[in-house]
Amino acid sequence: MAQEIDWKKLNPFDSKGPSDFKPGELNPAADLTFQPKWKIPDKVCIQATISGGGAGFTKKHNPSQPANLDEIRDSAEECIKAGASVIHLDNQPEACVTRDGRKLPIGTESYMYVAKPLLEKYGREKFCPHINCLRGTYEEAMGIVVNGLAEISYINPSNSPTWIRTTVKLFQDYDIKAELVVHSSAKIDFAERLLIRTGLMPNPNLWIILPGLLLQWPHRLHDFIPNERAMCQNLMFLVERIREVDPEGFITVCGAGRATRYLTTLALLLGVHIRVGMEDTCWKYPHKDEKISNNAEDLREATEIARLLGREIMTPNEYRQAVGLKPRYDKVLEGIR
């Protein structure tokens, strides 16, 4: 026969049972009322970046790399159909040639060759063009600003003060949103001291982080990301430094170099936005040599990862609204001169 035990006498601790605790008292059980939702946006902007661009990836690195203006346009169209929030174009001089071998000038003419048919076919409701204005002479680079083609472009905080002041004013005059380029933490310092603190570009701003590209150009320094631990430490460091100088800034992280998809997945977990595609990487994974087969596939897979994490991709007009641009529905080239 089991012996009856007086548990109250044997218990050297508080004799309360789980149901006896009152709000505010220490309760060893999980209290779900004290676990608020995290501040991660439901919507995420996923940019698609099409061509080799400044990172220098070519068909030598990836046979699938778009290498002429027609291939760039075809790839951009696939990404539009796949639902990209933004399409980034960066026509390198060697890519400014048509499929039949006709050479076009870098700048306005080559970008119009790519973008005009897409705007005529899909309109700005489906196609939000982000265009690199750092190629060629100043006139060549800024032609797509003054003619109304671009909606977003870059400001590089390490460019000369004269270039920055002139370009910021030009962007403001033509209602172009400027995205601050960050390759290392030094760019955040430049942006804070030279642009934000001076009032030239008051907060909130758009930021794009492109870490881990081991370029050979001495004027562009990137942080060293040799492994997954360095990737996590570096990205969290850069995101926190940006949030310190611009708490409400719109931050985008580019899947650059070897870090590629792991980097953008970490960015999704941190609640920021991402850019994918073949401009800044040729690899699908950091630990394999498997290459990206096309930009639209990379975009669709990034979108699926975002959805698995409870986030949905922005439409172009949702992106415009998030960054302070007006929604666009025009299907003709309204405003392009």
C-alpha positions as YAML, in Angstrom:
chain: A
units: angstrom
residues:
- id: 1
  name: MET
  ca: [0.00, 0.00, 0.00]
- id: 2
  name: ALA
  ca: [1.41, 3.36, -1.07]
- id: 3
  name: GLN
  ca: [2.45, 5.60, 1.77]
- id: 4
  name: GLU
  ca: [0.76, 8.99, 1.94]
- id: 5
  name: ILE
  ca: [3.25, 11.86, 1.85]
- id: 6
  name: ASP
  ca: [2.69, 15.36, 3.21]
- id: 7
  name: TRP
  ca: [4.26, 17.30, 0.33]
- id: 8
  name: LYS
  ca: [3.85, 20.67, 2.07]
- id: 9
  name: LYS
  ca: [6.16, 19.55, 4.86]
- id: 10
  name: LEU
  ca: [8.74, 18.14, 2.41]
- id: 11
  name: ASN
  ca: [8.69, 21.20, 0.10]
- id: 12
  name: PRO
  ca: [11.45, 23.67, 1.20]
- id: 13
  name: PHE
  ca: [10.30, 26.14, -1.48]
- id: 14
  name: ASP
  ca: [7.19, 28.22, -2.07]
- id: 15
  name: SER
  ca: [4.18, 25.92, -1.80]
- id: 16
  name: LYS
  ca: [2.23, 27.63, -4.55]
- id: 17
  name: GLY
  ca: [1.20, 25.57, -7.54]
- id: 18
  name: PRO
  ca: [1.29, 26.82, -11.12]
- id: 19
  name: SER
  ca: [-2.31, 28.08, -10.93]
- id: 20
  name: ASP
  ca: [-1.65, 30.11, -7.75]
- id: 21
  name: PHE
  ca: [0.64, 32.71, -9.38]
- id: 22
  name: LYS
  ca: [-0.72, 36.22, -9.90]
- id: 23
  name: PRO
  ca: [0.21, 38.58, -12.78]
- id: 24
  name: GLY
  ca: [3.63, 40.12, -12.17]
- id: 25
  name: GLU
  ca: [4.90, 37.26, -10.01]
- id: 26
  name: LEU
  ca: [7.69, 35.01, -11.19]
- id: 27
  name: ASN
  ca: [6.16, 32.10, -13.01]
- id: 28
  name: PRO
  ca: [8.30, 29.21, -14.27]
- id: 29
  name: ALA
  ca: [5.83, 28.53, -17.10]
- id: 30
  name: ALA
  ca: [5.95, 30.45, -20.41]
- id: 31
  name: ASP
  ca: [3.82, 33.59, -20.35]
- id: 32
  name: LEU
  ca: [2.72, 34.27, -23.92]
- id: 33
  name: THR
  ca: [1.23, 37.64, -22.99]
- id: 34
  name: PHE
  ca: [4.77, 38.96, -22.52]
- id: 35
  name: GLN
  ca: [6.01, 37.94, -26.00]
- id: 36
  name: PRO
  ca: [5.04, 40.77, -28.37]
- id: 37
  name: LYS
  ca: [5.43, 40.49, -32.11]
- id: 38
  name: TRP
  ca: [8.80, 41.45, -33.57]
- id: 39
  name: LYS
  ca: [9.04, 44.62, -35.62]
- id: 40
  name: ILE
  ca: [9.69, 42.98, -38.99]
- id: 41
  name: PRO
  ca: [7.81, 44.40, -41.99]
- id: 42
  name: ASP
  ca: [5.39, 42.02, -43.67]
- id: 43
  name: LYS
  ca: [6.36, 43.40, -47.07]
- id: 44
  name: VAL
  ca: [9.86, 43.18, -48.51]
- id: 45
  name: CYS
  ca: [11.33, 44.85, -51.56]
- id: 46
  name: ILE
  ca: [13.24, 42.38, -53.72]
- id: 47
  name: GLN
  ca: [15.30, 44.07, -56.39]
- id: 48
  name: ALA
  ca: [16.58, 42.14, -59.37]
- id: 49
  name: THR
  ca: [19.97, 43.23, -60.71]
- id: 50
  name: ILE
  ca: [20.48, 42.02, -64.23]
- id: 51
  name: SER
  ca: [23.92, 42.51, -65.73]
- id: 52
  name: GLY
  ca: [27.60, 42.12, -64.85]
- id: 53
  name: GLY
  ca: [27.96, 45.66, -63.57]
- id: 54
  name: GLY
  ca: [30.76, 46.97, -61.42]
- id: 55
  name: ALA
  ca: [31.58, 43.57, -59.94]
- id: 56
  name: GLY
  ca: [32.93, 42.47, -63.30]
- id: 57
  name: PHE
  ca: [31.18, 39.11, -63.65]
- id: 58
  name: THR
  ca: [31.17, 37.97, -67.29]
- id: 59
  name: LYS
  ca: [30.43, 34.84, -69.30]
- id: 60
  name: LYS
  ca: [33.91, 33.68, -68.33]
- id: 61
  name: HIS
  ca: [32.65, 33.38, -64.75]
- id: 62
  name: ASN
  ca: [29.12, 32.25, -65.62]
- id: 63
  name: PRO
  ca: [28.09, 31.17, -69.14]
- id: 64
  name: SER
  ca: [24.52, 32.29, -68.33]
- id: 65
  name: GLN
  ca: [25.56, 35.90, -67.66]
- id: 66
  name: PRO
  ca: [23.69, 38.45, -69.83]
- id: 67
  name: ALA
  ca: [26.43, 39.97, -71.98]
- id: 68
  name: ASN
  ca: [24.70, 42.28, -74.47]
- id: 69
  name: LEU
  ca: [21.80, 44.72, -74.41]
- id: 70
  name: ASP
  ca: [19.29, 42.26, -75.87]
- id: 71
  name: GLU
  ca: [20.21, 39.58, -73.33]
- id: 72
  name: ILE
  ca: [19.93, 42.18, -70.55]
- id: 73
  name: ARG
  ca: [16.50, 43.24, -71.79]
- id: 74
  name: ASP
  ca: [15.28, 39.63, -72.10]
- id: 75
  name: SER
  ca: [16.46, 38.86, -68.56]
- id: 76
  name: ALA
  ca: [14.85, 42.03, -67.19]
- id: 77
  name: GLU
  ca: [11.56, 41.07, -68.85]
- id: 78
  name: GLU
  ca: [11.66, 37.65, -67.19]
- id: 79
  name: CYS
  ca: [12.13, 39.36, -63.82]
- id: 80
  name: ILE
  ca: [9.23, 41.73, -64.47]
- id: 81
  name: LYS
  ca: [7.03, 38.70, -65.17]
- id: 82
  name: ALA
  ca: [8.34, 37.07, -61.98]
- id: 83
  name: GLY
  ca: [7.16, 40.08, -59.95]
- id: 84
  name: ALA
  ca: [10.34, 42.02, -59.12]
- id: 85
  name: SER
  ca: [9.74, 45.09, -56.96]
- id: 86
  name: VAL
  ca: [12.55, 46.96, -58.74]
- id: 87
  name: ILE
  ca: [14.76, 46.22, -61.76]
- id: 88
  name: HIS
  ca: [18.35, 47.49, -61.48]
- id: 89
  name: LEU
  ca: [20.26, 48.15, -64.70]
- id: 90
  name: ASP
  ca: [24.00, 48.79, -64.91]
- id: 91
  name: ASN
  ca: [25.19, 48.66, -68.50]
- id: 92
  name: GLN
  ca: [28.94, 48.18, -68.66]
- id: 93
  name: PRO
  ca: [30.80, 49.53, -71.75]
- id: 94
  name: GLU
  ca: [31.54, 46.01, -73.00]
- id: 95
  name: ALA
  ca: [27.83, 45.12, -72.79]
- id: 96
  name: CYS
  ca: [26.64, 48.20, -74.72]
- id: 97
  name: VAL
  ca: [26.24, 46.21, -77.91]
- id: 98
  name: THR
  ca: [23.15, 44.69, -79.51]
- id: 99
  name: ARG
  ca: [22.74, 41.05, -80.39]
- id: 100
  name: ASP
  ca: [23.58, 41.83, -84.02]
- id: 101
  name: GLY
  ca: [26.82, 43.59, -83.03]
- id: 102
  name: ARG
  ca: [25.74, 47.25, -83.17]
- id: 103
  name: LYS
  ca: [27.64, 49.33, -80.59]
- id: 104
  name: LEU
  ca: [25.64, 51.90, -78.58]
- id: 105
  name: PRO
  ca: [27.01, 54.72, -76.42]
- id: 106
  name: ILE
  ca: [27.11, 54.06, -72.69]
- id: 107
  name: GLY
  ca: [24.47, 56.02, -70.82]
- id: 108
  name: THR
  ca: [21.09, 57.22, -72.05]
- id: 109
  name: GLU
  ca: [20.99, 55.52, -75.45]
- id: 110
  name: SER
  ca: [21.93, 52.05, -74.18]
- id: 111
  name: TYR
  ca: [19.55, 52.28, -71.21]
- id: 112
  name: MET
  ca: [16.72, 53.47, -73.46]
- id: 113
  name: TYR
  ca: [17.38, 50.53, -75.78]
- id: 114
  name: VAL
  ca: [16.80, 48.16, -72.86]
- id: 115
  name: ALA
  ca: [14.09, 49.97, -70.91]
- id: 116
  name: LYS
  ca: [11.87, 51.70, -73.49]
- id: 117
  name: PRO
  ca: [10.33, 48.50, -74.99]
- id: 118
  name: LEU
  ca: [9.71, 47.16, -71.46]
- id: 119
  name: LEU
  ca: [7.98, 50.36, -70.36]
- id: 120
  name: GLU
  ca: [5.86, 50.37, -73.51]
- id: 121
  name: LYS
  ca: [4.88, 46.73, -72.94]
- id: 122
  name: TYR
  ca: [4.43, 46.59, -69.15]
- id: 123
  name: GLY
  ca: [4.18, 50.18, -67.95]
- id: 124
  name: ARG
  ca: [5.56, 51.54, -64.72]
- id: 125
  name: GLU
  ca: [2.97, 49.69, -62.65]
- id: 126
  name: LYS
  ca: [4.97, 46.53, -63.38]
- id: 127
  name: PHE
  ca: [8.43, 48.02, -64.01]
- id: 128
  name: CYS
  ca: [10.23, 50.35, -61.59]
- id: 129
  name: PRO
  ca: [13.65, 51.22, -63.12]
- id: 130
  name: HIS
  ca: [16.68, 51.68, -60.85]
- id: 131
  name: ILE
  ca: [19.59, 52.77, -63.05]
- id: 132
  name: ASN
  ca: [23.28, 53.28, -62.31]
- id: 133
  name: CYS
  ca: [24.19, 56.90, -63.06]
- id: 134
  name: LEU
  ca: [27.92, 56.41, -62.50]
- id: 135
  name: ARG
  ca: [29.00, 55.35, -66.00]
- id: 136
  name: GLY
  ca: [30.62, 57.48, -68.69]
- id: 137
  name: THR
  ca: [30.91, 61.26, -68.67]
- id: 138
  name: TYR
  ca: [28.68, 63.24, -66.35]
- id: 139
  name: GLU
  ca: [26.40, 64.14, -69.25]
- id: 140
  name: GLU
  ca: [26.20, 60.50, -70.37]
- id: 141
  name: ALA
  ca: [25.57, 59.29, -66.83]
- id: 142
  name: MET
  ca: [22.85, 61.81, -65.98]
- id: 143
  name: GLY
  ca: [20.97, 61.71, -69.27]
- id: 144
  name: ILE
  ca: [18.56, 59.08, -67.92]
- id: 145
  name: VAL
  ca: [17.84, 61.37, -64.95]
- id: 146
  name: VAL
  ca: [16.96, 64.49, -66.92]
- id: 147
  name: ASN
  ca: [15.02, 62.59, -69.60]
- id: 148
  name: GLY
  ca: [12.74, 60.98, -67.00]
- id: 149
  name: LEU
  ca: [13.70, 57.33, -67.44]
- id: 150
  name: ALA
  ca: [15.19, 56.52, -64.03]
- id: 151
  name: GLU
  ca: [13.28, 56.65, -60.74]
- id: 152
  name: ILE
  ca: [16.05, 55.53, -58.38]
- id: 153
  name: SER
  ca: [19.82, 55.77, -58.68]
- id: 154
  name: TYR
  ca: [23.00, 55.83, -56.60]
- id: 155
  name: ILE
  ca: [24.82, 58.37, -54.51]
- id: 156
  name: ASN
  ca: [28.28, 57.10, -53.59]
- id: 157
  name: PRO
  ca: [29.29, 58.87, -50.33]
- id: 158
  name: SER
  ca: [32.99, 58.55, -51.15]
- id: 159
  name: ASN
  ca: [32.72, 60.48, -54.42]
- id: 160
  name: SER
  ca: [34.06, 64.03, -54.52]
- id: 161
  name: PRO
  ca: [32.06, 66.67, -52.58]
- id: 162
  name: THR
  ca: [31.51, 68.61, -55.81]
- id: 163
  name: TRP
  ca: [30.06, 65.54, -57.57]
- id: 164
  name: ILE
  ca: [27.86, 64.75, -54.59]
- id: 165
  name: ARG
  ca: [26.43, 68.26, -54.20]
- id: 166
  name: THR
  ca: [25.78, 68.59, -57.93]
- id: 167
  name: THR
  ca: [24.18, 65.16, -58.23]
- id: 168
  name: VAL
  ca: [22.02, 65.39, -55.11]
- id: 169
  name: LYS
  ca: [20.60, 68.70, -56.38]
- id: 170
  name: LEU
  ca: [19.98, 67.19, -59.83]
- id: 171
  name: PHE
  ca: [18.20, 64.18, -58.31]
- id: 172
  name: GLN
  ca: [16.02, 66.46, -56.21]
- id: 173
  name: ASP
  ca: [15.13, 68.63, -59.21]
- id: 174
  name: TYR
  ca: [14.00, 65.59, -61.21]
- id: 175
  name: ASP
  ca: [12.38, 63.66, -58.33]
- id: 176
  name: ILE
  ca: [14.90, 60.81, -58.34]
- id: 177
  name: LYS
  ca: [15.30, 58.83, -55.11]
- id: 178
  name: ALA
  ca: [18.95, 58.45, -54.16]
- id: 179
  name: GLU
  ca: [20.22, 55.17, -52.73]
- id: 180
  name: LEU
  ca: [23.34, 55.53, -50.56]
- id: 181
  name: VAL
  ca: [25.94, 52.91, -51.49]
- id: 182
  name: VAL
  ca: [27.70, 51.11, -48.61]
- id: 183
  name: HIS
  ca: [30.66, 48.83, -49.37]
- id: 184
  name: SER
  ca: [32.15, 49.17, -45.87]
- id: 185
  name: SER
  ca: [31.47, 51.04, -42.63]
- id: 186
  name: ALA
  ca: [33.58, 53.98, -43.86]
- id: 187
  name: LYS
  ca: [30.80, 54.81, -46.35]
- id: 188
  name: ILE
  ca: [28.33, 55.13, -43.46]
- id: 189
  name: ASP
  ca: [30.67, 57.60, -41.78]
- id: 190
  name: PHE
  ca: [31.01, 59.61, -45.00]
- id: 191
  name: ALA
  ca: [27.24, 59.65, -45.48]
- id: 192
  name: GLU
  ca: [26.58, 60.76, -41.91]
- id: 193
  name: ARG
  ca: [29.17, 63.56, -41.88]
- id: 194
  name: LEU
  ca: [28.91, 64.84, -45.43]
- id: 195
  name: LEU
  ca: [25.27, 64.26, -46.34]
- id: 196
  name: ILE
  ca: [23.02, 63.76, -43.32]
- id: 197
  name: ARG
  ca: [24.60, 66.07, -40.76]
- id: 198
  name: THR
  ca: [24.98, 68.87, -43.33]
- id: 199
  name: GLY
  ca: [21.32, 68.64, -44.31]
- id: 200
  name: LEU
  ca: [22.15, 67.81, -47.93]
- id: 201
  name: MET
  ca: [20.31, 64.47, -47.63]
- id: 202
  name: PRO
  ca: [18.16, 64.58, -44.48]
- id: 203
  name: ASN
  ca: [16.82, 61.34, -43.04]
- id: 204
  name: PRO
  ca: [15.19, 58.97, -43.74]
- id: 205
  name: ASN
  ca: [17.32, 57.73, -46.63]
- id: 206
  name: LEU
  ca: [17.64, 54.69, -48.86]
- id: 207
  name: TRP
  ca: [20.72, 52.53, -48.25]
- id: 208
  name: ILE
  ca: [22.17, 49.58, -50.14]
- id: 209
  name: ILE
  ca: [24.81, 47.33, -48.58]
- id: 210
  name: LEU
  ca: [27.19, 45.53, -50.98]
- id: 211
  name: PRO
  ca: [29.68, 43.67, -48.77]
- id: 212
  name: GLY
  ca: [32.27, 41.04, -49.53]
- id: 213
  name: LEU
  ca: [33.21, 41.84, -53.14]
- id: 214
  name: LEU
  ca: [36.98, 41.47, -53.39]
- id: 215
  name: LEU
  ca: [37.51, 44.03, -56.14]
- id: 216
  name: GLN
  ca: [40.87, 45.14, -57.41]
- id: 217
  name: TRP
  ca: [40.02, 48.84, -57.54]
- id: 218
  name: PRO
  ca: [41.92, 50.70, -54.81]
- id: 219
  name: HIS
  ca: [39.30, 53.44, -54.52]
- id: 220
  name: ARG
  ca: [36.55, 50.98, -53.52]
- id: 221
  name: LEU
  ca: [37.25, 48.99, -50.38]
- id: 222
  name: HIS
  ca: [35.01, 46.15, -49.22]
- id: 223
  name: ASP
  ca: [34.91, 44.34, -45.91]
- id: 224
  name: PHE
  ca: [36.54, 40.92, -45.79]
- id: 225
  name: ILE
  ca: [33.95, 38.10, -45.56]
- id: 226
  name: PRO
  ca: [35.77, 34.75, -45.81]
- id: 227
  name: ASN
  ca: [33.21, 32.58, -43.99]
- id: 228
  name: GLU
  ca: [29.71, 32.39, -42.55]
- id: 229
  name: ARG
  ca: [30.67, 33.83, -39.15]
- id: 230
  name: ALA
  ca: [32.26, 36.87, -40.75]
- id: 231
  name: MET
  ca: [29.14, 37.29, -42.89]
- id: 232
  name: CYS
  ca: [26.84, 37.40, -39.85]
- id: 233
  name: GLN
  ca: [29.10, 39.69, -37.86]
- id: 234
  name: ASN
  ca: [29.70, 42.06, -40.75]
- id: 235
  name: LEU
  ca: [26.09, 42.42, -41.87]
- id: 236
  name: MET
  ca: [24.75, 42.94, -38.36]
- id: 237
  name: PHE
  ca: [27.49, 45.50, -37.73]
- id: 238
  name: LEU
  ca: [26.67, 47.47, -40.89]
- id: 239
  name: VAL
  ca: [22.90, 47.36, -40.34]
- id: 240
  name: GLU
  ca: [23.28, 48.57, -36.75]
- id: 241
  name: ARG
  ca: [25.62, 51.40, -37.76]
- id: 242
  name: ILE
  ca: [23.13, 52.57, -40.40]
- id: 243
  name: ARG
  ca: [20.26, 52.42, -37.91]
- id: 244
  name: GLU
  ca: [22.26, 54.55, -35.49]
- id: 245
  name: VAL
  ca: [22.60, 57.39, -38.02]
- id: 246
  name: ASP
  ca: [19.24, 56.82, -39.76]
- id: 247
  name: PRO
  ca: [16.77, 54.93, -37.53]
- id: 248
  name: GLU
  ca: [13.98, 54.89, -40.13]
- id: 249
  name: GLY
  ca: [16.22, 54.29, -43.15]
- id: 250
  name: PHE
  ca: [15.17, 51.88, -45.91]
- id: 251
  name: ILE
  ca: [17.98, 49.30, -46.00]
- id: 252
  name: THR
  ca: [18.60, 46.87, -48.87]
- id: 253
  name: VAL
  ca: [21.23, 44.11, -48.79]
- id: 254
  name: CYS
  ca: [22.73, 42.81, -52.00]
- id: 255
  name: GLY
  ca: [23.52, 39.11, -52.42]
- id: 256
  name: ALA
  ca: [27.13, 39.87, -53.30]
- id: 257
  name: GLY
  ca: [30.18, 37.68, -53.84]
- id: 258
  name: ARG
  ca: [30.45, 34.25, -52.22]
- id: 259
  name: ALA
  ca: [27.97, 35.11, -49.45]
- id: 260
  name: THR
  ca: [25.21, 35.38, -52.07]
- id: 261
  name: ARG
  ca: [21.93, 33.69, -50.99]
- id: 262
  name: TYR
  ca: [23.02, 33.20, -47.39]
- id: 263
  name: LEU
  ca: [23.55, 36.95, -47.08]
- id: 264
  name: THR
  ca: [20.12, 37.84, -48.42]
- id: 265
  name: THR
  ca: [18.45, 35.22, -46.21]
- id: 266
  name: LEU
  ca: [20.12, 36.75, -43.17]
- id: 267
  name: ALA
  ca: [18.92, 40.17, -44.34]
- id: 268
  name: LEU
  ca: [15.35, 38.85, -44.50]
- id: 269
  name: LEU
  ca: [15.71, 37.59, -40.93]
- id: 270
  name: LEU
  ca: [16.92, 41.05, -39.87]
- id: 271
  name: GLY
  ca: [13.79, 42.63, -41.33]
- id: 272
  name: VAL
  ca: [15.46, 44.57, -44.15]
- id: 273
  name: HIS
  ca: [15.16, 44.35, -47.92]
- id: 274
  name: ILE
  ca: [17.22, 42.49, -50.50]
- id: 275
  name: ARG
  ca: [18.67, 42.60, -54.01]
- id: 276
  name: VAL
  ca: [19.39, 39.42, -55.95]
- id: 277
  name: GLY
  ca: [20.70, 38.61, -59.39]
- id: 278
  name: MET
  ca: [23.80, 38.20, -61.48]
- id: 279
  name: GLU
  ca: [25.41, 41.63, -61.28]
- id: 280
  name: ASP
  ca: [27.29, 41.00, -58.04]
- id: 281
  name: THR
  ca: [27.63, 37.23, -57.87]
- id: 282
  name: CYS
  ca: [27.71, 34.17, -60.08]
- id: 283
  name: TRP
  ca: [27.16, 31.56, -57.33]
- id: 284
  name: LYS
  ca: [23.96, 30.21, -55.83]
- id: 285
  name: TYR
  ca: [25.52, 29.13, -52.53]
- id: 286
  name: PRO
  ca: [28.64, 30.08, -50.55]
- id: 287
  name: HIS
  ca: [29.81, 26.49, -50.13]
- id: 288
  name: LYS
  ca: [29.28, 25.23, -53.70]
- id: 289
  name: ASP
  ca: [30.36, 26.18, -57.21]
- id: 290
  name: GLU
  ca: [26.83, 25.86, -58.63]
- id: 291
  name: LYS
  ca: [26.10, 28.92, -60.77]
- id: 292
  name: ILE
  ca: [22.95, 31.02, -61.05]
- id: 293
  name: SER
  ca: [21.19, 29.91, -64.22]
- id: 294
  name: ASN
  ca: [19.14, 33.08, -64.75]
- id: 295
  name: ASN
  ca: [18.02, 36.17, -62.89]
- id: 296
  name: ALA
  ca: [14.31, 35.32, -62.83]
- id: 297
  name: GLU
  ca: [14.99, 31.96, -61.17]
- id: 298
  name: ASP
  ca: [17.13, 33.67, -58.54]
- id: 299
  name: LEU
  ca: [14.32, 36.18, -57.94]
- id: 300
  name: ARG
  ca: [11.64, 33.47, -57.65]
- id: 301
  name: GLU
  ca: [13.71, 31.46, -55.18]
- id: 302
  name: ALA
  ca: [14.40, 34.57, -53.07]
- id: 303
  name: THR
  ca: [10.68, 35.32, -53.10]
- id: 304
  name: GLU
  ca: [9.94, 31.79, -51.88]
- id: 305
  name: ILE
  ca: [12.46, 32.13, -49.05]
- id: 306
  name: ALA
  ca: [10.81, 35.42, -48.05]
- id: 307
  name: ARG
  ca: [7.39, 33.76, -48.03]
- id: 308
  name: LEU
  ca: [8.64, 30.89, -45.90]
- id: 309
  name: LEU
  ca: [9.75, 33.57, -43.42]
- id: 310
  name: GLY
  ca: [6.31, 35.21, -43.47]
- id: 311
  name: ARG
  ca: [7.17, 38.11, -45.77]
- id: 312
  name: GLU
  ca: [5.59, 39.00, -49.11]
- id: 313
  name: ILE
  ca: [7.31, 40.76, -52.01]
- id: 314
  name: MET
  ca: [6.32, 44.37, -52.68]
- id: 315
  name: THR
  ca: [4.82, 45.40, -55.97]
- id: 316
  name: PRO
  ca: [6.59, 48.30, -57.72]
- id: 317
  name: ASN
  ca: [3.93, 50.73, -56.49]
- id: 318
  name: GLU
  ca: [4.13, 49.41, -52.93]
- id: 319
  name: TYR
  ca: [7.88, 50.02, -53.12]
- id: 320
  name: ARG
  ca: [7.35, 53.55, -54.44]
- id: 321
  name: GLN
  ca: [4.96, 54.29, -51.60]
- id: 322
  name: ALA
  ca: [7.43, 52.89, -49.03]
- id: 323
  name: VAL
  ca: [10.28, 55.14, -50.23]
- id: 324
  name: GLY
  ca: [8.28, 58.31, -50.84]
- id: 325
  name: LEU
  ca: [7.63, 58.15, -54.58]
- id: 326
  name: LYS
  ca: [4.20, 58.52, -56.15]
- id: 327
  name: PRO
  ca: [2.53, 55.39, -57.54]
- id: 328
  name: ARG
  ca: [2.83, 55.08, -61.32]
- id: 329
  name: TYR
  ca: [0.32, 53.53, -63.69]
- id: 330
  name: ASP
  ca: [1.35, 55.03, -67.03]
- id: 331
  name: LYS
  ca: [1.93, 52.50, -69.78]
- id: 332
  name: VAL
  ca: [3.21, 55.01, -72.31]
- id: 333
  name: LEU
  ca: [6.55, 56.79, -71.80]
- id: 334
  name: GLU
  ca: [4.92, 59.72, -70.06]
- id: 335
  name: GLY
  ca: [7.48, 62.32, -69.04]
- id: 336
  name: ILE
  ca: [10.41, 60.84, -70.96]
- id: 337
  name: ARG
  ca: [12.08, 63.47, -73.09]
...
